Amino acid sequence: MIRSMTGYGRAEGQFKGRSLVAELRSVNHRYFDVMIRLPKQLALLEETIKKKVQGRFARGHIEISVNFNGATNPPKRFNLDIESADACYQILKKLKKELHLPGEIDLGLLSHFKEMITLVEPVEKIELLTPFVYKTLDKAMANLEKMRKEEGRALAADLSARLQGLSKMLSLIRVREKEAIVVYHRRLQTRVLELSKGVAIDPARLAQEVAIFAERSDISEETSRLKTHLEQFQKMMKKEEAVGRALDFLLQEMNREINTIGSKANDVEISLQVVAMKSELEKIREQVQNIE
């Protein structure tokens, strides 16, 4: 079952009256790429979170954010550095005396020195938060995976329809390949009769020319390989593992066979089918770029 690289997953949980929200957004990318945004108190979990996500998804650019929302902020605590305050007061007192400055050295003046009073960030016990964060993240990843599978099913349906279209075009080419030799034989025979003006034609020589044409325009190997590639593509879409890169490589091989068919087959009808196949193959390639 193929999976899209595009998706969104979200999960929310409660921890001691606080709401923790984990969100994952995923878009297509050639390799695995992750960007993580965490609250300061969870910064130490970043590497483990990355490994967890990488263990679940093979490709795609994934943005992860974990936040505490909708919770009552714990009361703020401040720290007073009394030694710094006293040092500042003594310096200002000396400055006033030495320079004969007017005014009082009061609380308002000292409050401008921000270093004396600092906000103490509340410290979360990381060992208590960790299991809760991972549990919420796992739920968000499951939701992302579900959406990527749903997108993948839609992609698979579209690709299957397009592959069937390619198979029909290939069948027309294989039928036309045999007809093209007969048509060439008739055309050559008519042309020789016109040029010879009643002179007897050597049947062996004519047959030799037709044989040379048939050998030069033989596309049986290319059509056989292309048929095999189409069957492989259908089988690979049913695999559980990530197949995006393999499908992309297979498309390159299919494109090579189609180009060879176009260059070898000296027939207008086959050329028209080749143009249509290349157009359809390009649409498939665009879809495959979004498969994990």
N, C-alpha and C positions, 0 to 999 in steps of 0.2 A: 504494500500500500504506500503510494507516494505521499509525501508531506510537503506543503508549501513552506517557504521561509518567511512568509508574511503572517503576522498574527499578533494577538494581544491577550495577556493574561493578568488577572487581578485577584488578590485575596486579602481579606481583612480579618483581624482577630483582636481580642481584648486581653490586656495584660495589666493587672492591678489598676483597673479604671482607665487605662490609656489604650487608645486605638492604634494598632500597628497596621499599616497598609503596604503591601508589596505589589509592585507593578512591573510587568515585563512587556516591552515592545520589540517586535522583530521584523526586520526587512531583509531582502535578499542581499547576499554578499558572497564573493567567491570562496572565502574561507570562513572560519569561525572567528568572530570579533565581538568583544563584549565591553560595555561601558557601565560602570557601577557608581551610583550615587547613594551614599549612606549617611545617617546622622553621625556626628562626631563620636558618640559613645559606642558606635558599632564599627568603627574604622578597622579594628583588628580582625573583623570577620570577612573582609573583602576577598582575600585570596581563597578562602574556603568556599565562599559563595560562588566565585568564578569557576572553581573546580566542579562544584555541584551542577552548575548550569551546563558546563562543557560536557559533563558525563551524560547529560540528557539530550543535548542537541549537537548535531554534527556540523552544521553550517548556518550562516546567517549573521547579520549584525544585530545584536541584542542589547537593548538598553534596559538596565535594571535600576529601580529606585525603591528604597525602603524608607518610610517616614512614619513618625508618630503624629497622628491627627486627632483633632477634636477632644483633646484631654485637658483637664485643668492643670495649669502649670504649677509645679511645686513652689512653695514660698522661696523667694530669692534670699540668699544669704550674702552678706558683705564682710569683707575682712579689712580691719583697720590696722595699718602699720604705724603704730604709735612712735616707734623710733624714727621713722622717716618724717613724721609730722613734727616731732620735737626738733629734728635737725633743720627742717625748713624754717621753723619758727626762730631758731637761734640765728640762722643766716640772715633772715629778714630783719631781725632785731639789730644785728651788727650793721647791716646795710643802712638802716634808718639812722643809726647813731653816727656812722662814719660820714654819710652824705648829708646829714642834717635834714632828713626828709620829714614832712608833716604826715599826719594820719596815724590811725591805729592799726595794729596787727591783730585782726580779729578772725573769727571763724569764716566769714565771707571771703576774706583774702586767702586764707589757707585752703579753702575748698577748691580753688583753681588748680591746685596741684593734685592731679588725678591719681598719681601713683600711691597716695596715702590710703585711698579707699578703693578696693577692687571687688568685683563680683565673683563669688565662688560658684562655679558651675556645679549643679547637682550631679553626683556620681552614681551612675547606674551600676548595679552588680552584674557584670557581663556574664558571669556563669549562670545567672538566673534568666537573663534575656536570651542567651544563645539558642536553647532548644525551641523557644517560642518563635524566634525569628526564622529558624530553619523550617519549622512546621508551616508557618505562614508562606514562606517562600516556595515550599513544595506544592502547596495548593495553587499558588499563582502559576508555577511551572506546568502543573497538570492542566490548568485552564488554557495556557498558551499552547500546549501540545494538542489539546482538543481542537482548538481553532485551526491550528496548522494542518491537522488531519482533515478537518472539514473543507478547508481551502484546497487541500490535496485531492480530495474526492472530486471536486468541481474541475480541477485541472486534468485529472485522469479521464473524466468523461469527455472533455473537449479534445484531449490528445487522442483518445481511442477513435473518435469520429474522424479526426484528421488522418490518422493512420489507415483507417478503412478507405478513405478517399485516395490515399497514395497507393494502396494495394490495387484498387480498381484501375488507376492510371497505369500501374505496372502491368496489369493483365492486358490492357489495351495495347501497350507497347509490345508485349511478347507475341500477341496475335498479329500485330501489324508488321513485326519483324519478318515473319514468313511471307506475308503478302507483298512486302517491299521487294523481295527478290524476284517474285513473279512479275510484278509491275515493271521492274528494271529490265527483265528479260524481254518483255513485250515492247517496251519503249526502245530498247537497243535494236531489236529486230526490225521495228518499223523505221527507225532512223537509217539503218544500214540499207534497207530496201529503197528508201528514198534516194540515198546517195549512190547506190550501185546502178540504178536505172535499168533494172532487168537482168543484170549480171548475176550468175549463180553465187549463192552465199555458202561458205563452208560451215556446216552445222557444228563441226568440232571446234572451230575457232570461236564461233558464237558462244558455245557452251563454256569454253575456257574463259572468256571475258566475264560471263555470268558468275562462274566459280570464283574468279578473282574478286569480283564485287562482293560476293557473299562472304568471302573470307575477310576482306578488308572491313566490312560493316558488321561483322559478327559481334553481337552484344549479349550472347547467351550467358557467358560467365558473369558479366556485370549485373544482368537482371537476376541471375540466381543468387548472387551475393546480396543484392539489394533486398530480395525476398526474405533471405535469412536474417538480415539486419532488422527488417520490419517485425519479424516474429520475435527476435531477441528483445526488441524495444517493448513489445507487449508483455513479455514474461518479466522483464526487469521492473516494470511498473507495479507488479504484484508483490515484489520483495518487501520485507519489513525494514531492512537497513536503508541508510541514505544512498540514493542512486543518482542524484543530480549530476555529479561529475561524469559518471559512467554513461549516462544518457547523452550528455553533451559530447563526449568522445564518439559515441555511436552515430550521432548526427553528422559529425565531420566525415565519418566513413561513408555514410549514406550520400552525403553531398558529393563526395569524390566519385562514387559509382554513377550518380546521375549525370555529372559533368562528362564522364567518359562516354556514357551512352549517347549524350548529345553530340559529342565530337565525332563518334564513330558511325552513328546511324545516318546515312545519307537519304533521309526521308522527311518530308514536310510534316506529315502526321505525327511521327515520333518526336520531331523537334517541338511541336506544339505541346505535346504531353510533357516533355522535359521542362519547358518553361513553366507550365502549370505546377509541376512537382517541385521545382525550385522555389516557387512562390509559397507553396504550402509548407515546405520544409523550413523556410525562414520564419513563418508564423509559429511553427512547432518549436523552433530554436528559442524564440522570444519567451514562450511559455516555460520551457525547460530551465531558463535562467532563474526562475523563481522556485525551483524544486530543491529540497534539501538533499 
